[in-house]
Amino acid sequence: MKSKMLFSVLLIFFKIFISQGQNFKPSKEKLYQSMTGEVHILTLFVDTQNNYWEDDEKEYYKKQLAKSQNWLVEEAEFYEQELEFNNETFFVDNYETIYLEKVRRGDYPKRTIAKVMDELGYTDLDDFLKRNYFDFKVQKLKLLLFVKSLDRSHAYNSFSNSDLDISVVYCQHSNGMVTDHYVISHEVLHQFGAWDLYHGQSQTLKNAEKAKEIFPNSIMANTFFNKNLNVDELTAWRVGWHYEMGDEYMDFDPAKSRGKPTANEKYKRKSKTGKSDGIKFDLKNLRRKKKEEKEKSNN
């Protein structure tokens, strides 16, 4: 009897660990995955209705991508994490140039993925994965689109109802600034759950000022004018590089800035060592909170 109860408790703990380890909503295809280990990258260049890539331009952004990946690996090492980018997995398609009439902020990500797969000659995403012998539920795949257009680069991940995490990187910002390796790194971090820390949709002015004070060199705050950037401890926590984060940092959750309830307020992290094996949940307190929530919903 005692062994069955112990097994039940351990099972509950395991489920909570998997579902709440990153406080991030899993997609239908896979559980949210931390920015560690081997990450497979499919990089494509996108010609648009009025703009076409030149060979020298493509070479420049390939170098910026390599610089971005090297920088991210070094930042991961600072947090004692191993990270490797694999750009060779999809050798047939990698660095191909495809045509999409328009690629705009706010485009439905699933529709964008469908168009990309069609341009590459695949029926859909499943066909692409099957023909490349890629296990999407185990291996980590990110899609990077370099678009020959001016706009604000952005990313879609499983929180955006996307089946595949996409970074859309424009050759230039709408303000005319040329995209560099920091911009690419900023968007890749978004694919793993990083929050924007500048004033805008994700952060109030008060929060942005607080973030600037605490994390003056955060890559998630500003990538244009500060060239001494790093991955701050909040962002490192978001992408799975460490598991110890003070409760005060929950104020930077974009859901709170938008006035929506957030799962981050429901669960508290406790760490034994501050390293990746240091998560410990108070199951008794968690059950009590769930009970209180259920009673409130019934009233």
C-alpha positions as a printed NumPy array, in Angstrom:
array([[  0.   ,   0.   ,   0.   ],
       [  2.784,   2.39 ,   0.978],
       [  4.717,   1.547,  -2.19 ],
       [  1.647,   2.358,  -4.32 ],
       [  1.214,   5.709,  -2.561],
       [  4.907,   6.506,  -3.057],
       [  4.645,   5.619,  -6.735],
       [  1.584,   7.885,  -7.11 ],
       [  3.4  ,  10.816,  -5.492],
       [  6.439,  10.299,  -7.726],
       [  4.19 ,  10.106, -10.788],
       [  2.504,  13.392,  -9.841],
       [  5.911,  15.009,  -9.323],
       [  7.105,  13.777, -12.738],
       [  4.042,  15.144, -14.526],
       [  4.393,  18.515, -12.814],
       [  8.114,  18.634, -13.637],
       [  7.463,  17.976, -17.324],
       [  4.515,  20.359, -17.683],
       [  5.773,  23.196, -15.495],
       [  9.56 ,  22.918, -15.735],
       [  9.642,  25.895, -18.096],
       [  6.211,  27.364, -17.288],
       [  5.632,  27.138, -21.02 ],
       [  2.694,  25.725, -22.945],
       [  3.619,  22.584, -24.942],
       [  2.592,  22.47 , -28.589],
       [  0.561,  19.573, -29.975],
       [  3.662,  18.159, -31.626],
       [  6.188,  18.132, -28.772],
       [  6.893,  19.265, -25.255],
       [  8.675,  22.559, -24.847],
       [ 12.429,  21.99 , -25.079],
       [ 15.22 ,  23.905, -23.4  ],
       [ 18.054,  25.575, -25.315],
       [ 20.567,  22.862, -24.523],
       [ 22.17 ,  19.953, -26.299],
       [ 21.865,  19.658, -30.084],
       [ 19.581,  22.088, -31.922],
       [ 18.856,  21.471, -35.608],
       [ 18.441,  24.577, -37.743],
       [ 16.727,  24.875, -41.127],
       [ 17.722,  28.222, -42.63 ],
       [ 15.989,  29.617, -45.715],
       [ 16.255,  32.857, -47.645],
       [ 12.975,  34.389, -48.778],
       [ 12.565,  36.539, -51.88 ],
       [  9.483,  38.741, -51.716],
       [  7.329,  40.519, -54.267],
       [  9.669,  43.475, -54.749],
       [ 12.966,  42.3  , -53.241],
       [ 15.383,  39.54 , -54.22 ],
       [ 18.499,  38.27 , -52.47 ],
       [ 21.905,  38.773, -54.082],
       [ 24.605,  36.144, -53.508],
       [ 26.877,  38.521, -51.574],
       [ 23.99 ,  39.477, -49.289],
       [ 23.259,  35.827, -48.537],
       [ 26.911,  35.221, -47.688],
       [ 26.862,  38.163, -45.266],
       [ 23.865,  36.769, -43.361],
       [ 25.304,  33.247, -43.316],
       [ 28.329,  34.732, -41.538],
       [ 26.084,  36.649, -39.151],
       [ 24.187,  33.421, -38.374],
       [ 27.458,  31.607, -37.621],
       [ 28.527,  34.509, -35.409],
       [ 25.181,  34.397, -33.601],
       [ 25.417,  30.665, -32.962],
       [ 28.996,  30.944, -31.667],
       [ 27.935,  33.744, -29.339],
       [ 24.994,  31.741, -27.976],
       [ 27.233,  28.704, -27.369],
       [ 29.627,  30.918, -25.38 ],
       [ 26.748,  32.361, -23.356],
       [ 25.482,  28.851, -22.603],
       [ 28.958,  27.899, -21.381],
       [ 28.826,  30.805, -18.931],
       [ 25.836,  29.049, -17.326],
       [ 27.66 ,  25.695, -17.505],
       [ 25.389,  24.37 , -20.24 ],
       [ 26.305,  22.551, -23.445],
       [ 24.783,  23.823, -26.679],
       [ 25.44 ,  22.779, -30.27 ],
       [ 23.805,  24.02 , -33.469],
       [ 23.506,  21.517, -36.315],
       [ 23.139,  23.245, -39.692],
       [ 23.815,  20.106, -41.764],
       [ 20.762,  17.957, -40.989],
       [ 18.681,  19.267, -43.894],
       [ 21.535,  19.645, -46.372],
       [ 19.22 ,  19.346, -49.394],
       [ 17.067,  22.287, -48.335],
       [ 19.323,  24.346, -46.063],
       [ 20.111,  27.871, -47.354],
       [ 17.66 ,  27.444, -50.229],
       [ 16.006,  30.583, -51.599],
       [ 12.229,  30.392, -51.788],
       [  9.603,  32.898, -52.886],
       [  6.788,  34.183, -50.686],
       [  4.858,  37.179, -51.948],
       [  4.711,  38.79 , -48.511],
       [  5.977,  37.911, -45.039],
       [  4.515,  40.26 , -42.467],
       [  4.292,  40.544, -38.715],
       [  1.022,  39.038, -37.581],
       [  0.87 ,  36.388, -40.321],
       [ -0.666,  33.16 , -39.062],
       [  2.362,  30.912, -38.359],
       [  0.738,  27.656, -39.503],
       [ -0.074,  29.258, -42.845],
       [  3.514,  30.465, -43.189],
       [  4.825,  26.959, -42.457],
       [  2.449,  25.486, -45.06 ],
       [  3.69 ,  27.953, -47.699],
       [  7.329,  27.236, -46.849],
       [  6.835,  23.468, -47.114],
       [  5.018,  23.864, -50.415],
       [  7.881,  25.991, -51.804],
       [ 10.367,  23.294, -50.752],
       [  8.325,  20.616, -52.533],
       [  6.767,  18.921, -49.508],
       [  3.08 ,  18.216, -48.937],
       [  3.199,  19.595, -45.396],
       [  5.368,  19.677, -42.262],
       [  4.764,  15.988, -41.522],
       [  5.924,  15.083, -45.034],
       [  9.092,  17.155, -44.523],
       [  9.875,  15.444, -41.218],
       [  9.135,  11.96 , -42.575],
       [ 11.269,  12.362, -45.693],
       [ 14.147,  13.765, -43.627],
       [ 13.88 ,  10.955, -41.026],
       [ 13.499,  13.541, -38.293],
       [ 11.876,  12.671, -34.967],
       [ 10.201,  15.947, -34.028],
       [  9.183,  14.754, -30.578],
       [ 12.746,  13.964, -29.538],
       [ 14.985,  16.189, -31.653],
       [ 14.94 ,  19.977, -31.552],
       [ 14.131,  21.794, -34.791],
       [ 14.001,  25.547, -35.41 ],
       [ 13.167,  27.29 , -38.685],
       [ 14.972,  30.522, -39.54 ],
       [ 13.686,  32.681, -42.415],
       [ 15.867,  35.492, -43.739],
       [ 13.421,  37.783, -45.534],
       [ 14.518,  40.362, -48.117],
       [ 12.32 ,  43.125, -46.775],
       [ 12.257,  45.883, -44.152],
       [ 10.321,  45.211, -40.952],
       [ 10.747,  44.254, -37.294],
       [ 12.158,  40.755, -36.928],
       [ 10.023,  38.448, -34.784],
       [  9.555,  34.851, -33.708],
       [  6.737,  32.351, -33.358],
       [  6.889,  29.467, -30.893],
       [  4.469,  26.998, -29.316],
       [  2.882,  29.87 , -27.373],
       [  1.937,  31.374, -30.747],
       [ -0.057,  28.288, -31.724],
       [  2.744,  27.309, -34.093],
       [  3.566,  23.68 , -34.929],
       [  7.175,  24.676, -35.602],
       [  9.21 ,  27.414, -33.928],
       [ 10.   ,  30.099, -36.523],
       [ 12.277,  33.135, -36.481],
       [ 11.511,  35.691, -39.178],
       [ 14.577,  37.885, -39.625],
       [ 14.373,  40.822, -42.007],
       [ 17.502,  42.131, -43.735],
       [ 16.834,  45.526, -42.205],
       [ 14.661,  46.893, -39.423],
       [ 11.876,  49.238, -40.47 ],
       [ 14.026,  52.045, -38.988],
       [ 16.788,  51.248, -41.49 ],
       [ 19.169,  49.504, -39.072],
       [ 20.944,  46.528, -40.683],
       [ 20.331,  43.17 , -39.025],
       [ 23.352,  41.7  , -37.238],
       [ 24.165,  38.598, -35.176],
       [ 22.617,  40.117, -32.031],
       [ 19.238,  40.487, -33.727],
       [ 19.42 ,  36.868, -34.89 ],
       [ 20.353,  35.717, -31.371],
       [ 17.466,  37.725, -29.888],
       [ 14.955,  35.959, -32.146],
       [ 16.445,  32.495, -31.599],
       [ 16.151,  33.018, -27.824],
       [ 12.471,  33.828, -28.36 ],
       [ 12.056,  30.403, -29.957],
       [ 13.038,  28.862, -26.617],
       [ 10.732,  31.035, -24.503],
       [ 12.707,  34.241, -23.809],
       [ 10.682,  37.361, -22.999],
       [ 11.174,  40.811, -24.517],
       [ 12.408,  43.211, -21.842],
       [ 11.967,  46.498, -23.69 ],
       [  8.965,  48.82 , -23.567],
       [  6.245,  47.602, -25.872],
       [  3.589,  44.928, -26.057],
       [  5.476,  42.661, -23.641],
       [  6.564,  45.205, -21.019],
       [  5.102,  48.362, -19.514],
       [  7.325,  51.441, -19.407],
       [  7.836,  50.897, -15.671],
       [  8.846,  47.27 , -16.185],
       [ 11.17 ,  48.147, -19.067],
       [ 12.955,  50.744, -16.936],
       [ 13.266,  48.231, -14.106],
       [ 14.653,  45.606, -16.508],
       [ 17.188,  48.093, -17.855],
       [ 18.33 ,  48.834, -14.305],
       [ 18.662,  45.161, -13.313],
       [ 19.877,  43.814, -16.669],
       [ 21.611,  46.77 , -18.406],
       [ 23.236,  44.557, -21.061],
       [ 20.406,  42.121, -21.716],
       [ 20.08 ,  41.036, -25.324],
       [ 16.315,  40.944, -24.823],
       [ 16.218,  44.665, -23.987],
       [ 18.087,  46.335, -26.84 ],
       [ 20.141,  44.956, -29.722],
       [ 20.877,  48.067, -31.755],
       [ 22.895,  50.521, -29.691],
       [ 24.52 ,  48.345, -27.02 ],
       [ 27.262,  46.103, -28.396],
       [ 28.262,  44.653, -25.017],
       [ 25.276,  42.363, -24.707],
       [ 24.762,  39.155, -22.75 ],
       [ 22.086,  36.622, -21.847],
       [ 20.823,  37.867, -18.501],
       [ 19.843,  35.501, -15.689],
       [ 16.111,  35.955, -16.299],
       [ 16.472,  34.996, -19.964],
       [ 18.807,  32.139, -19.018],
       [ 16.07 ,  30.845, -16.717],
       [ 13.48 ,  31.126, -19.481],
       [ 15.546,  29.061, -21.947],
       [ 16.428,  26.377, -19.404],
       [ 20.013,  27.292, -18.566],
       [ 19.325,  27.445, -14.836],
       [ 16.375,  26.836, -12.534],
       [ 16.659,  29.386,  -9.76 ],
       [ 14.742,  32.635, -10.186],
       [ 13.442,  35.116,  -7.66 ],
       [  9.7  ,  35.704,  -7.439],
       [ 10.191,  39.414,  -8.157],
       [ 11.144,  38.589, -11.736],
       [  7.67 ,  37.197, -12.395],
       [  6.572,  40.81 , -12.869],
       [  8.29 ,  40.676, -16.267],
       [  5.923,  37.968, -17.497],
       [  4.324,  39.496, -20.64 ],
       [  0.972,  37.983, -19.654],
       [  0.951,  40.195, -16.563],
       [  1.832,  43.269, -18.62 ],
       [ -1.185,  42.56 , -20.816],
       [ -3.382,  42.11 , -17.755],
       [ -3.991,  38.401, -18.338],
       [ -3.65 ,  35.618, -15.755],
       [ -0.429,  33.672, -15.987],
       [  0.621,  30.218, -14.887],
       [  3.858,  31.652, -13.524],
       [  2.005,  33.082, -10.529],
       [  0.64 ,  29.673,  -9.563],
       [  3.851,  27.779,  -9.165],
       [  6.944,  28.71 ,  -7.155],
       [ 10.384,  27.405,  -7.98 ],
       [ 12.753,  26.154,  -5.321],
       [ 16.312,  25.097,  -6.065],
       [ 18.809,  23.038,  -4.12 ],
       [ 21.867,  23.896,  -6.177],
       [ 20.812,  26.492,  -8.739],
       [ 21.789,  24.048, -11.495],
       [ 19.633,  22.21 , -13.974],
       [ 18.909,  19.343, -11.57 ],
       [ 17.747,  21.599,  -8.771],
       [ 13.951,  21.821,  -9.183],
       [ 11.872,  20.966,  -6.155],
       [  8.115,  21.511,  -5.885],
       [  6.052,  21.755,  -2.735],
       [  3.349,  19.23 ,  -3.671],
       [  1.29 ,  19.848,  -0.534],
       [  1.154,  23.575,  -1.213],
       [  0.398,  22.929,  -4.888],
       [ -2.55 ,  20.664,  -4.061],
       [ -3.861,  23.272,  -1.607],
       [ -3.749,  25.973,  -4.276],
       [ -5.519,  23.766,  -6.785],
       [ -8.212,  23.007,  -4.223],
       [ -8.721,  26.719,  -3.527],
       [ -8.956,  27.456,  -7.25 ],
       [-11.547,  24.7  ,  -7.718],
       [-13.635,  26.015,  -4.823],
       [-13.558,  29.526,  -6.284],
       [-14.666,  28.273,  -9.708],
       [-17.584,  26.368,  -8.131],
       [-18.834,  29.434,  -6.237]])
